[in-house]
Amino acid sequence: MSMGRGTVVGHCGVGLIEDLTAAPLAQALADFARMHPQATLELASGHGPAMRRAFTGSRIHLALCDPSYLSEPPRWTVRLPLVWAAGPEVDLGLDPLPLVLFSQPCRWRMPVLDTLKDSGHAWRVAFEGTSLAGVQSAVRAGLGVAAVLPAQVEPGMAVRGLPELPDVELGLARRPGTEGDLLVDAVEELLKSLI
């Protein structure tokens, strides 16, 4: 980034789906905040409907989530792969396959289940949770297999041999009236470079 230390000032609210908070993205935002002590970043995490409420309620300036939840057309979108993750003791040959799922609302859930159905895999819900930490804990404990973004796969937990999962789409919306705000510009640039 071309801006010097401390030249960016003001407040920027950033809404991220929880799937991105465990990724290197959170660390990069923390590093950005330390590099720009006159800027205040407020990070909010939640599911799509929560991001929409925070965005339309003017709490956040930038929202990065499933674009179908955004109240504004996204400025840009990106497609990311989903991958399978499971503890080493999970038997992938079980019928039905034990799944670790995010609770509704999760727009990625049905494409995952459809992928299994289309490939002839029977499945059952072994764990359903509302948080990334809960899903990761259930995977770590060996309760089943989960579909997650690659950044959430812990060492030794990548799974091969199950059907290839579809990509998912993320989009970034920016609150109208923030054009030319150097802080919001810089944070958007950072997000785009990391996703």
Disulfide bonds with the S-S distance in Angstrom:
none
